[in-house]
């Protein structure tokens, strides 16, 4: 195993707007992890911005296999493989082959099953892609769905999403596939004005919740920020409940900072000035 902590980050990149690789790379770097992007697509701006005749998206599916082949030739070793938004079933099949080529029993696999939010699948997330994402998630050591994605994985209506702790624990247990993988379920709220995430640690069976004050705004890219901090903390040796709490607190800190700065929410959270807090640690 390489002495350098190294992650293969399989995400798209948006040239404007804080999400995906423009969040993942600086966060993991600040936490002492070398981030190696395996890009799935390049966008002129993230999709929360209105589409126009000048919006661009370059599909990089054809490059993914070639990049992986070169990495294998170079003998690159990864401590973790972390995937997020994927544009097609073909990309999921490429990731399965990537696992076969690069994953050992010591390689940590995080799948953020990006499929939708606020009760609706994204327009690119077809039923076939949702099914394939479920197969990809079955290979993970840890998944980080929001409530919409958890409902899709469990084939439950979004209206039945957990409103209390007991139901959240039930969903965490089901999502863990009888304890075969760890789960962090984001977007939980058991009372007005409070939001956070619950986790189930497959190694200990422990369930834990981290909650913070809900702020009056919605920001794209916070899921990417959360999962990146979570993974960085785990690679630093933190236990899942502690890593979950650290990620929840850091996202909340960034949201408060962004609101105070007056940054337009559509641009994502203004996290860059706060990266030093990840180096110091955040309780």
Buried (B, 14 or more C-beta within 10 A) or exposed (E): EEEEBBBBBBBBBBEEBBBBBBBBBBBBBBBEBBBBBBBBBBBBBBBBBEEEEEEEBEBBBEEBBEBBEEBEEEEBBBBBBBBBBBBBBEBBBBBEEBBEEBBEEEBBBBBBBBBBBEEEBBEBBBEEBBEBBBEBBEBBBBBBBBBBBBBBBBEEEBEEBBEEEEBBBEBBBBBBBEBEBBBBBBBBBBEEEEBBBBBBBBEEEEBBBBBBEBBEEEBBBBBBBBBBBBBBBBBBEBBBBBBBBBBBBBBBBBBBBBBEEEBEBBBBBBBBEBBEBBEEEBE
